[in-house]
Amino acid sequence: MKISNEQLSRVLKVYNKDKKTNSASEINRKNKGDKLSLSNKAKEMQVAKQALEKEPVVRQEKVDSLKQAIKTGNYDVSGEEVAEKMLARTIIDNLV
């Protein structure tokens, strides 16, 4: 699964919103029994996971527009464009 810049922006918005409303000190004051501490990285991963779960698996509007373009014969992608995207993805995947 590839995460787009748009998805990352949404995750960061949710994270920043949660960060402001759920400070650790507030949670600790409410709980007087057993305590569990999560690292900042674990908290970030939880927020990112929750935000991604809200995203649709399939962007139906994109699928529909591509189907329509194919049907009408307007879908035309050059081999160069395909190669550029493949190389860009390979470079990004190797950086991460």
C-alpha positions in Angstrom: 0.0 0.0 0.0 1.3 3.4 -1.0 0.6 6.5 1.1 0.1 9.6 -0.8 0.9 13.2 0.3 -2.9 13.8 0.7 -3.2 10.8 3.1 -0.2 11.9 5.0 -1.7 15.4 5.4 -4.9 14.0 6.8 -3.0 11.8 9.2 -1.0 14.8 10.5 -4.2 16.9 10.9 -5.7 14.1 13.0 -2.5 13.7 15.0 -2.2 17.4 15.7 -5.9 17.5 16.8 -5.5 14.5 19.1 -2.3 15.9 20.5 -4.0 19.1 21.6 -7.0 17.4 23.2 -5.4 14.4 24.8 -2.4 15.5 26.8 -0.6 12.9 28.9 -1.1 14.9 32.1 -4.9 14.9 31.6 -5.0 11.1 31.1 -2.7 10.5 34.1 -4.9 12.7 36.4 -8.0 10.7 35.5 -6.4 7.2 36.0 -5.3 6.4 39.5 -4.8 2.7 39.1 -2.5 0.7 36.8 -0.7 2.8 34.2 0.5 2.1 30.7 3.0 4.4 28.9 3.3 4.4 25.2 6.3 5.9 23.4 5.7 8.9 21.2 6.3 6.8 18.1 3.7 4.3 19.2 1.2 7.1 19.7 1.9 8.5 16.3 1.5 5.1 14.8 -1.9 4.6 16.5 -3.1 8.0 15.2 -1.8 7.2 11.7 -3.5 3.8 11.7 -6.8 5.3 12.8 -6.6 8.0 10.1 -5.9 5.5 7.4 -8.8 3.3 8.5 -11.1 6.2 7.8 -9.8 6.4 4.2 -11.7 4.4 1.6 -9.7 1.5 0.2 -10.8 2.3 -3.3 -11.2 5.9 -4.6 -14.3 5.2 -6.5 -14.5 8.6 -8.3 -11.0 7.9 -9.7 -11.9 4.4 -10.8 -15.1 5.7 -12.5 -13.3 8.5 -14.4 -10.7 6.1 -15.6 -13.3 3.6 -16.8 -15.1 6.3 -18.6 -11.9 7.5 -20.3 -11.1 4.0 -21.4 -14.6 3.4 -22.7 -14.6 6.6 -24.8 -11.0 6.0 -26.0 -9.7 9.1 -24.3 -7.3 7.2 -22.0 -3.9 7.7 -23.4 -0.7 7.2 -21.4 2.7 7.2 -23.1 5.3 4.6 -22.4 7.6 7.4 -21.1 5.0 8.5 -18.5 4.7 4.9 -17.3 8.5 4.5 -17.1 8.8 7.8 -15.2 6.2 6.7 -12.6 7.9 3.3 -12.2 11.3 4.8 -11.7 10.0 7.4 -9.2 8.2 4.7 -7.2 11.4 2.6 -7.1 13.5 5.5 -5.9 10.9 6.4 -3.2 10.6 2.8 -2.1 14.4 2.5 -1.8 14.6 5.7 0.3 12.2 4.4 2.9 
